[in-house]
């Protein structure tokens, strides 16, 4: 694995080292020792799957309340997504900065998002599945969010969502939370 820093302090594009032969390909997607050697404090304690039937499905921008913040390792395992993180850590030098990547099942890239960042994605193809590894167990009822297209973050989304939950569509602008 190769770890490339991003526009957000502590966030990394994780580039896989694919080993290919006549059977197909093999790559490690997580290794405690390699993450620790790269200075990334991550230990996966829970994984989740997000299954998305339609292109244009938006999920986000989600984060957990401060006492339950979670780091995430995000991988698209089927289809393609536009994956976004926003730094909401007031003490971070990259506070309010966004980072976005296209992640694809055949792309060989994962996105490590540190605790304290909002996360969301927009599916670019029908039948796109996303697997998250988290460093802490999810706690219901402490989930928060900010509006996906809040101009405070300047995310250049590739299209407007076609499918979005009422909860995600009604999140406030960031300035309204301050």
BELUR-V707127 format. One record per helix or strand. SS is the DSSP state (h for helix, s for strand). FROM is the first residue (numbers start at 1). LEN is the number of residues. If there is no record, write none. Layout:
ss: <SS;SS>
from: <FROM;FROM>
len: <LEN;LEN>
This chain:
ss: <s;s;s;s;h;s;s;h;s;s;s;s;s;s;s;s;h;h>
from: <2;12;19;24;32;46;57;66;72;80;98;109;117;128;143;163;166;174>
len: <4;4;3;3;6;7;8;3;7;8;7;5;7;7;3;2;4;3>
